[in-house]
Amino acid sequence: MQNVAIIGSGPAGWTAAIYTARANLAPVLFTGQQAGGQLTTTTEVENFPGFPEGIQGPELMTRCEQQAVRFGTEVKMGCVVTSITPAPGGGFTVAWNDMYQGTDESAAFKAVIIATGASARYLGLPAEQDFLVDGPARKHGLTACATCDGAFYKNVPVAVIGGGDTACEEAVFLTRFASQVYLVHRRDQLRASKVMAQRATTHPKITPVWNKTIGDYHVDAKNKMEAITLVDTVTGATSRLDVKGVFMAIGHKPNTDFLKGTGVQLDDQGYIEVVQGCRTSVTGLFAAGDVRDHTYRQAITAAGMGCQAAIEVERYLAH
């Protein structure tokens, strides 16, 4: 039986790997389908300490991986954990699918750190994939984090998609940078709380766009967002809205489906509930990062929770 499995390869997972590896626990990290997590779908990261000039999201995750491997982390690249079950005699059996080999495997661990993150919800348009993949052909201007990327859109018009509290909060936040914020909602009234709805709709830099959804994205010669096609949800009519950035605010989905049947307590949105730092309701299972955090959702807070989980695992195994 091995010491600790770490499920997820975002800031929380890699930080947990660095700490547990330096504690001589020989962690095994499963990257999942998207190695590097949500940061691989971003470009410039300017708010992570230690990089005054900023750093590309994929590069930051690659550096974290290199640091974790340096101290002895075993990385299961392209391996997606499918289940966690109690192992005979204690600990857990972790089962996974190797996407590259096409095989199903399993191993026993004394403790498990769950750092599978949460996935931002998008509209499901085929064109969105062009903004989320890495590489020279990637398009720019679609994001799901105003706190992360708002400063890149100074003095230009942007659109926020959604009608809840998060959409209103992000729209108000973006008024610090953008010249104009269009709050695009598929209905004729917001579902946000009255306070947040009033704050957004009365702001002089926010223009509500009712009964509309996005039909397509348009980029310029440099692959940067220049406009979106709006589709009227009532009449079906289309129109063009010139914006330099689109902020998706229709929610996140925590990646916890594989935990069904484990006994891990989830809240009503599917996020893992924790006690005493990073401990889940199941002894020996710990959680870190966006999979348990629906408030901050930042790389630095996820990394901090990865550190916490690693230290708690070390203490747990010492007992």
N, C-alpha and C positions, 0 to 999 in steps of 0.2 A: 504494500500500500504506500503510495507516494504522499508527500506532505500536503501540497496545496495546488488546486487548479484555479486558474483565473480565466473567466469567460468574458471576452471582450477586449478590444485592442484600441480603445480611445484613450484619452488622457488618464482616466481612472484606472483602466486596466494596466497600462504601461507603468504608471506610477506604483501601483500595487506590486507589479513584477519587479521593479527596481528595488523596492524596500524588502520584499520577501527574499529576493535573490541575495541581497547583501547580508541578510540574516542567515544565510546558508540553508534555506529551506527548499532549494532546487525547485522553484515553481514551474508549472507547465501552463502556458498561455494559449488559449484557443482564439484565433483572430476573428472567427466568424466569416460571413460572406463578404463583408466590406471591411477589409483590414484598414485600421486607422480611424474607423468611425466617421462621425459627421464632419470632422475637420478635413477629411479628404474631399469634401464637396465644397469647401471654401477656398478662397485664394489668399489674400493678404491677412495675416493675423498681427494686429498691432497692440493688443492689450494683454499679451502673455509676458510676464516679467522676465527680464534677461535678454530681450531682443529689441533694443532701442530703435533699430531700423526696420523692425517688423520681420516677419518670416512667413513663408507660404505654409498653409495648413498641412499639405502632404509632407513637406520637408520636416516640419516640427514632429509629426508622428514617426517619420523614419528615424529621426535622431533619438526619439524616446525608445524605439525598438532597439537601436544599436546599443544604447546605454543598458537596457535590460539584458540583452544577450551578453554583453561584456561581463556581467556579474553572474552569468550562469543560467539564465532563463531558457527553458526549452520552448520554442515557438512552434505551434501546430498551425501552419499557414493554410488558410482555406478550409479549416475544419469548423463545422457548425455543430454546436452542442444541441442534441435533440431531447435529452432527458437527464434528470438527476434523481437517483433513487438510493435509499438507504442500503449500505453494503452489509453482508453478513459479518457479524463481529464488530460492527461500528464503522463510522465513516460513510462514504458515498461512492456509488458507482456512477461515473459520468460517461454517457454514451454520446458519440458524435458521428457525423458523416463527413468523410474526406471528399471535398468537391473535386479535387484533382485526380485522386486515385479511384473515386467512385466506390469506396468501401465504407462499411459501417464498423466502428470499433468502440471499445470501452476500456476503462481503467478505473482503479479504486484510489480514492484520495481521502485523507483525514479531514480536510477542510476545503471549502469552495468559496471563492470571491466572485460574486455576480456583478459584472460591469458591462452589461450588454447595451446600455444606453437607451435612447428613445429616438424614434424616427419622425422627422417633421412631415406633416401631411401636406401633400401637394394636390393639384387638381387632377392629375392623371393624364395630362396632355402628352402626346409623344414628344413634342418639342422640348419638354422640360428636361429630358435626359441629356440634351445637348448642353445644359447649364450645370449639370451635376457630375459629369464625368471629368476625369483629369486628362490633360494632354493639350497640345498646341491648337487643336481645333475647338477647344472649349469656348462656349459663349459665356458672357458675363452680364450680370445685372439682375439675377434672380436669387433671392436669399430668404431664409426663414428666421433671421435674427437681427432685429434693429439695433440692439445693444452692441452686437459684434460689428456690424457693417454700416451703421448709419453715418458715421463720420466720412465715409467715402463718397457721400452724395451731397456735398455742400453746394448750395445755390443752384440746385437743379430740381425739376419736378419728379416726384416718385408716387407710387401707388401702394396702398396697403390692402390686402385682400382678406376679408373677414368681417364679422359683425358682433363678435363677443368682446369681453373685457380685454383680452390680450390684444386684439386688433386695435381697439381704442387707445390702449396704453402705448402701443408701438407707434400709432399715428401721432399722438401727442409728443412722444419722445423725438420723432423724426422732424418735428417742426423746429428743433434746435439747429438743424442742418439744412434741410431741403427748402427750396423756394416755395414749393406748393406740395401739399400732400392730398392725394385723392383716396378717399376711403370707399372702396368698392365692395358692395354687398349685394347678394343675390335677391334680397327681399327689399321691402319698402320701409322697414324699420329695423333698428339694431336689436339684437338679443342681449346686449350688454346691460349691466346694471344701470339704473337711471342716472346715477352720479357720473359714471364713466361715459355714458352716451351723451349726456349734456356737455360734458367737458370737451368731448371730441367735436360734436356738431356745432358748437358755438365758437370754436377756435377760429380766428381769422385766416389761418393758413391751411385749414383742413376743409376740403370740399367733399361732401358725401355724394356718392354716385350710386343711386338706387336701382334695384332690379337689373343688375348687370353681373355678368361673369366673364372670365377671359376665354376667348376663342383661339387666340394665337399670340405668339411673341414675335417681335421684329427687331433685328439687330442691324447695325451699320456695317461699313466695310471692315471695321476693326473687331467685329463680333461683339460689340457692346450694345446693350439694350437701347433702343431709341423710341419704341412705341409698342402698344398692345392693341389687339382687336377685342373690343367689347361686344358681347352678345346680350341683347335684351332678353331677360328670362320670361317676359310676358308676350312680347310681339315677335321675338326672334330676329329683329333687326340688328345689324352690325354697325359699329362705328369705330373710329380710330382715336386713341388717346396717347398723346406724346408724353412719355415718361422715360427717365434714365435708369430707374430701378424699380423692381417689384418685390415687395416684402410679403411673403405668404404668412398669414396669421390665422390659420384654420385648425390649429391644434397640433399636438404631438401624440404619438402612440408609443408607449414604453414597450420595449422588446422583452416581454415576459410570457409569451404564449407557451414556451417550452417548460414553464414551471408548473403547469397544471398537474395536480395530483401530488405535488411535493409537500403541501401543507404550508408553504410560504404565504404569509398574509399579504394581500394586495389591497390597495384602497379602491374606491369606486371608479377610478380612472385606469386602474391596472398597474399603478406604480407600487413598488415594494415598500412596505411599511417597516421601519427599523426602530429598535430600542437600544439604549446604551451605546450610542455612537453609530455603528454600522452593523449591528447584529439583527438578523431577521428573526422571525418567529420560530425558525427551526435551528436548533443548536448545531453549530458547525458550519452554517451557511451565513455568509456576510454579503452586504450589498454596498456598492459605491457608484457615484456618478449619476448621470441623468436617468438611469433606470429607477432611482428612488427620489429624484429631485425634479419637481415640476415648477419650481419657483425661480431659480437662478439660471440654470442651464448654461453655464460658462465653462470653458476649458479649465480655468484655474480652480474653480470650485470642485470640478470633477476630480482634478489631480489631488486636491486636498483630501477628498473623501477616499481616494485610492490609497493615500498614505495612512489614513486612519484605519481603513480595513486591514491593511497589511500589518500594522502594529497590533491590532486586536487579534489577528490570526496568530501572530507570533506568541502572544500571551496565552491564547487559547491552547495552542499546541504544547506550550511549556507546562501547562497543568495536566 
